Amino acid sequence: MNQIDKADEAQLLATIDRWVEREVAPKVKEFDHADRWPADLVEQMKELGLFGATVSPDYGGLGLPARTYAEIVMRVSSVWMAITGIFNSHLMLALAIEKFGTEPQRRHWLPKLASGEVRGGLALTEPDAGTDLQAIRLTARRDGDHYVINGTKTWISNGIEGSCFALLVKTNPNAEPRHKGMSLFIAPKQEGFRVGRKLEKLGYKAIDSAELIFEDYRIPADHLIGEVEGRGFYQATGGLELGRINVAARGVGIAEGALRLATEYAQIRRTFGKPIAEHQAIALKLGEMVTRARAARLLTLDAAAAFDRGERCDMEAGMAKYFASEAALENSTESLRIHGAYGYSKEYDIERLYRDAPLTCIGEGTNEMQRLIIARQWLKRSAS
């Protein structure tokens, strides 16, 4: 259970706010429109400690509670959601090692991950396996003191710029049930591991999403997380609660950012002799938007607090992710409409939030799946 002093938290969040205002906001259009990797900002994120945000101080990280981490993600996402993916996907790799790895694995990898010396992500998705992770086909065959891996991953964040990934494979393709044949490896880039094509996207620009191709990729057996086969499915999904809290925080950031932009514009733009904020049609939209953003924030902080208490929170994380991502989508759409024709222009920031928002409804499990998870957990908790 990670904790942080309130004064230290306030100082950290103030530092993040200054960084977003001074370094991120002035550059976001340049990188987003060019779909160019923000190398300078990544170096600054290393200095801020964001690559070790949730890693234990024992291994060189900040050891932040989920609630504080969610606040950071909200603040950054209100201006530019995409760059939060650079350190969030990375932290999912670190979490898998810290939570399920052996002590030698933790001592070797976590300090390098926390400092940003090694950066990477989580490689789960395949061309025919997304929500149904048990359908993956990437195989790892034991060969003496090594494993030989063959297959393909796709839609992997940090796939081009990252150097190491938590790689979900089938060590026993014939296992029944299927999840018992899955294992998770620490997979650094080396011979046999190459990047395929960069995937073009509607939004979520500048952060690279790519195919990863493995052809007779040999890694030592001690790169198997926990060094026991058959635990990969639970290791990969064991961090999804924190991952969904992160996506919820991204949704909150977009919802609040879209609200801020709409509010500013509605007070400046005038029609029929008064600011459009004073027209009932616009006021109704703003009322809905501010309520939606507030509810999303509270749901997300509630899920983060449950996570920090060490409680099972798949229902709370699912509710936060579902509601906050839909809030992001709805608020960005309404904000664009309030901006009118200017909202459709690439000169205005709202068009970026409008393009980025749909990803939050898909990432870390679709919202259709979230509703099923919520219902199942609710029924279990409500059983008499």
C-alpha positions in Angstrom: 0.0 0.0 0.0 1.9 3.1 -1.3 1.4 6.4 0.5 2.6 9.9 0.0 2.7 13.0 2.2 0.1 15.6 1.2 2.7 18.3 1.0 5.0 16.2 -1.2 2.0 15.3 -3.4 1.0 19.0 -3.8 4.6 19.9 -4.7 4.8 17.0 -7.3 1.5 17.9 -8.9 2.5 21.6 -9.1 5.7 20.5 -10.8 3.7 18.5 -13.3 1.3 21.5 -13.9 4.3 23.8 -14.7 5.9 21.2 -17.0 2.6 20.8 -18.9 2.1 24.5 -19.2 5.7 25.5 -20.1 6.9 22.5 -22.1 4.0 20.4 -23.4 1.3 22.9 -24.4 3.6 25.0 -26.6 4.8 21.9 -28.6 1.8 19.6 -28.8 0.5 20.8 -32.2 3.9 20.4 -33.7 4.4 16.8 -32.6 0.8 15.8 -33.0 0.3 17.1 -36.5 3.6 15.7 -37.7 3.1 12.4 -35.9 6.6 12.8 -34.6 8.2 11.1 -31.6 8.7 13.9 -28.9 12.2 13.0 -27.9 12.9 16.1 -25.9 9.7 15.6 -23.8 10.6 12.0 -23.2 13.9 13.1 -21.7 12.1 15.5 -19.5 9.8 12.7 -18.4 12.8 10.8 -17.4 14.0 13.7 -15.2 10.6 14.0 -13.6 10.7 10.4 -12.6 7.6 9.4 -14.6 9.1 6.2 -15.9 9.4 5.0 -12.3 6.2 6.6 -11.0 4.6 3.5 -9.6 7.8 1.5 -9.1 8.8 0.9 -5.5 11.6 3.2 -4.0 13.4 0.0 -3.2 14.2 -0.3 -6.9 14.7 3.4 -7.7 11.1 4.5 -8.4 8.8 7.1 -6.9 6.4 4.6 -5.4 3.4 6.7 -6.0 -0.1 5.6 -4.9 -2.5 5.0 -7.7 -4.5 8.0 -6.7 -1.5 10.4 -7.2 -0.6 8.7 -10.4 -4.1 9.1 -11.7 -4.0 12.8 -10.9 -0.8 13.1 -12.9 -2.3 11.4 -15.9 -5.4 13.6 -15.7 -3.4 16.8 -15.7 -1.2 15.7 -18.7 -4.2 14.3 -20.6 -6.1 17.5 -20.3 -3.6 19.0 -22.7 -2.1 16.0 -24.6 -3.3 12.5 -23.8 -1.0 10.6 -26.2 2.2 11.2 -24.2 0.8 9.5 -21.1 0.9 6.3 -23.1 4.7 6.6 -23.3 5.1 6.1 -19.6 1.9 4.1 -18.8 2.6 1.2 -21.2 6.2 1.2 -19.8 4.9 1.1 -16.2 2.7 -2.0 -17.0 6.0 -3.8 -17.9 7.5 -2.7 -14.6 4.4 -3.7 -12.7 4.5 -7.2 -14.1 8.1 -7.7 -13.1 7.7 -6.1 -9.6 4.5 -8.0 -8.9 5.3 -11.4 -10.3 9.0 -11.6 -11.0 11.8 -13.2 -9.0 13.9 -11.0 -6.8 16.9 -11.3 -9.2 14.6 -10.1 -12.0 13.4 -7.2 -9.9 17.0 -6.2 -9.0 18.2 -6.4 -12.5 15.4 -4.8 -14.5 13.4 -2.4 -12.2 16.2 0.2 -11.6 16.8 0.5 -15.3 13.1 0.8 -16.0 12.6 3.4 -13.2 15.3 5.6 -14.5 14.1 5.3 -18.1 17.4 3.8 -19.2 15.3 0.9 -20.5 11.9 1.8 -21.9 9.2 -0.4 -23.2 5.7 -1.7 -22.8 3.3 -4.6 -22.8 3.0 -6.8 -25.8 -0.2 -8.8 -25.7 -2.3 -8.1 -28.8 -2.0 -10.1 -32.0 -3.8 -9.8 -35.3 -6.4 -12.4 -34.2 -6.3 -11.9 -30.5 -7.3 -8.7 -28.7 -10.0 -9.0 -26.0 -9.7 -12.8 -26.2 -6.1 -13.0 -25.0 -6.2 -16.8 -24.8 -6.4 -16.9 -28.6 -2.8 -15.7 -29.0 -0.5 -17.8 -31.3 3.0 -16.5 -30.5 4.9 -19.6 -29.3 7.9 -20.1 -27.1 9.7 -23.5 -27.3 12.2 -24.5 -24.6 15.6 -25.3 -26.0 18.1 -26.1 -23.2 18.7 -22.9 -21.1 16.8 -20.8 -23.7 13.4 -20.3 -25.2 12.9 -19.9 -29.0 10.0 -17.5 -29.8 8.1 -17.2 -33.1 5.1 -15.1 -34.1 3.8 -11.6 -34.4 2.3 -8.9 -32.1 0.4 -5.8 -33.2 -0.8 -2.5 -31.9 2.0 -2.4 -29.4 2.6 1.0 -27.9 6.3 2.1 -27.8 6.9 -0.7 -30.3 9.4 1.4 -32.3 11.1 3.5 -29.7 10.9 1.0 -26.8 13.7 -1.4 -26.1 12.1 -4.1 -23.9 8.6 -5.6 -23.6 6.5 -7.9 -21.4 5.7 -10.5 -24.0 2.8 -12.9 -23.7 3.3 -16.3 -25.4 2.1 -19.8 -25.6 4.5 -22.2 -24.0 2.0 -25.1 -24.3 -0.4 -24.5 -27.3 -2.3 -27.7 -26.4 -3.1 -26.8 -22.8 -6.7 -27.1 -21.6 -8.0 -24.7 -20.4 -6.1 -22.5 -22.7 -4.8 -20.0 -20.1 -2.7 -22.7 -18.5 -0.5 -22.8 -21.5 0.5 -19.1 -21.5 3.6 -17.5 -20.1 5.0 -13.9 -19.9 8.6 -13.1 -20.8 10.9 -10.1 -20.4 11.8 -9.5 -24.1 14.6 -7.0 -24.9 15.2 -6.1 -28.5 18.0 -8.2 -30.1 18.6 -10.6 -33.0 15.4 -12.3 -34.0 13.2 -9.5 -32.7 12.3 -6.8 -35.3 9.8 -4.1 -35.7 7.3 -4.3 -38.6 5.3 -1.4 -39.9 4.3 1.6 -37.9 0.5 1.7 -37.7 -1.2 4.9 -38.8 -4.0 6.1 -36.4 -6.8 8.6 -36.3 -5.5 10.1 -33.1 -3.0 9.2 -30.4 -0.3 10.7 -32.6 3.5 10.9 -31.9 3.5 7.8 -29.7 4.3 4.8 -31.9 2.0 1.8 -32.3 3.7 -1.0 -34.3 3.9 -4.6 -35.3 6.5 -6.7 -33.5 7.9 -9.7 -35.4 9.7 -12.6 -33.8 11.7 -15.1 -35.9 13.7 -17.7 -34.0 14.1 -15.1 -31.2 16.2 -16.8 -28.5 16.2 -15.5 -24.9 17.6 -17.1 -21.7 15.1 -19.1 -19.6 15.6 -16.6 -16.7 13.7 -14.0 -18.7 10.5 -16.0 -18.0 8.7 -13.8 -15.4 8.6 -15.8 -12.2 10.5 -18.5 -13.9 7.5 -20.9 -13.9 5.5 -21.6 -17.1 1.8 -21.4 -17.3 1.2 -18.2 -15.2 1.3 -15.7 -18.0 -2.4 -15.1 -18.4 -2.8 -14.1 -14.8 0.4 -12.1 -14.8 -0.7 -10.2 -17.9 -4.1 -9.4 -16.6 -3.0 -8.8 -13.0 -2.1 -5.2 -13.9 -5.3 -4.5 -15.8 -6.9 -2.9 -12.8 -4.2 -0.2 -12.7 -4.2 0.0 -16.5 -7.9 0.7 -16.5 -7.6 3.3 -13.8 -4.9 4.9 -16.0 -7.3 4.9 -19.1 -10.0 6.3 -16.9 -7.7 9.1 -15.8 -6.9 9.8 -19.5 -10.7 10.0 -20.1 -11.1 12.4 -17.2 -8.2 14.6 -18.6 -9.8 14.7 -22.1 -13.3 15.4 -20.6 -11.9 18.2 -18.4 -9.7 19.6 -21.2 -12.6 19.7 -23.6 -14.8 21.4 -21.0 -12.1 24.0 -20.4 -11.7 24.8 -24.1 -15.5 25.0 -24.6 -15.9 27.3 -21.6 -13.1 29.6 -22.8 -14.5 29.8 -26.3 -18.1 30.2 -25.2 -17.2 33.3 -23.2 -15.3 34.9 -26.0 -17.5 34.1 -29.0 -20.4 36.4 -29.4 -23.6 36.0 -31.4 -26.8 38.2 -31.3 -25.0 40.7 -29.1 -23.8 38.5 -26.2 -21.4 35.6 -25.5 -22.7 32.3 -26.7 -22.3 30.9 -23.1 -25.4 33.0 -22.3 -27.5 31.3 -24.9 -29.6 28.5 -23.3 -28.6 25.9 -25.9 -24.9 26.4 -25.0 -25.5 26.6 -21.3 -27.3 23.3 -21.3 -24.3 21.7 -23.0 -21.9 23.2 -20.5 -24.1 22.0 -17.6 -24.0 18.4 -18.9 -20.3 18.6 -19.6 -19.2 19.8 -16.2 -21.4 17.2 -14.5 -20.0 14.4 -16.7 -16.4 15.4 -16.1 -16.9 15.7 -12.3 -18.6 12.3 -12.1 -15.8 10.7 -14.2 -13.2 12.2 -11.9 -14.9 10.9 -8.7 -15.3 7.4 -10.1 -11.7 7.3 -11.1 -10.4 8.5 -7.8 -12.7 6.0 -6.0 -11.2 3.2 -8.0 -7.7 4.4 -7.4 -8.3 4.6 -3.6 -9.6 1.1 -3.6 -6.5 -0.1 -5.4 -4.3 1.7 -2.9 -6.1 0.0 -0.1 -5.2 -3.3 -1.6 -8.8 -4.3 -2.3 -10.1 -6.1 -5.4 -11.4 -3.4 -7.6 -12.1 -4.8 -11.0 -15.6 -3.5 -10.8 -14.6 -0.1 -9.6 -11.8 0.2 -12.2 -14.2 -1.1 -14.9 -16.9 1.5 -13.9 -14.3 4.3 -13.9 -12.8 3.3 -17.3 -16.3 2.8 -18.9 -17.8 6.1 -17.7 -14.7 8.3 -18.0 -13.9 7.2 -21.6 -17.5 7.8 -22.6 -17.3 11.2 -20.9 -14.2 12.0 -22.9 -15.9 11.0 -26.1 -19.1 13.0 -25.4 -17.4 16.1 -23.9 -15.0 16.3 -26.9 -17.8 16.0 -29.3 -19.9 18.7 -27.6 -16.9 21.0 -27.2 -16.2 20.7 -30.9 -19.8 21.6 -31.7 -19.7 24.6 -29.4 -16.6 25.7 -31.3 -18.6 25.5 -34.5 -16.5 25.6 -37.7 -13.4 26.5 -35.7 -13.7 23.1 -33.9 -13.2 21.4 -37.2 -10.0 23.4 -37.8 -6.5 22.0 -37.0 -5.6 25.4 -35.6 -7.8 24.7 -32.5 -6.8 22.2 -29.8 -10.3 20.7 -29.5 -9.9 18.8 -32.8 -7.0 16.8 -31.2 -9.0 15.9 -28.1 -11.8 14.9 -30.4 -9.4 12.5 -32.3 -7.8 11.1 -29.2 -11.0 10.4 -27.2 -12.2 7.3 -29.0 -9.1 5.3 -28.1 -10.1 5.5 -24.4 -13.2 3.5 -25.2 -11.1 0.7 -26.8 -7.8 0.6 -24.8 -7.4 -1.8 -21.8 -10.6 -3.7 -22.8 -13.5 -2.4 -24.8 -16.4 -0.7 -23.0 -18.7 -3.5 -24.0 -16.4 -5.8 -22.1 -16.2 -3.4 -19.2 -20.0 -3.5 -18.8 -19.9 -7.3 -18.7 -17.2 -7.2 -16.0 -19.2 -4.7 -14.0 -22.4 -6.8 -14.2 -20.6 -10.0 -13.3 -18.9 -8.5 -10.2 -22.0 -6.7 -9.1 -24.0 -10.0 -9.2 -21.3 -11.8 -7.2 -21.3 -9.1 -4.6 -25.1 -9.0 -4.5 -25.5 -12.8 -4.1 -27.5 -13.6 -1.0 
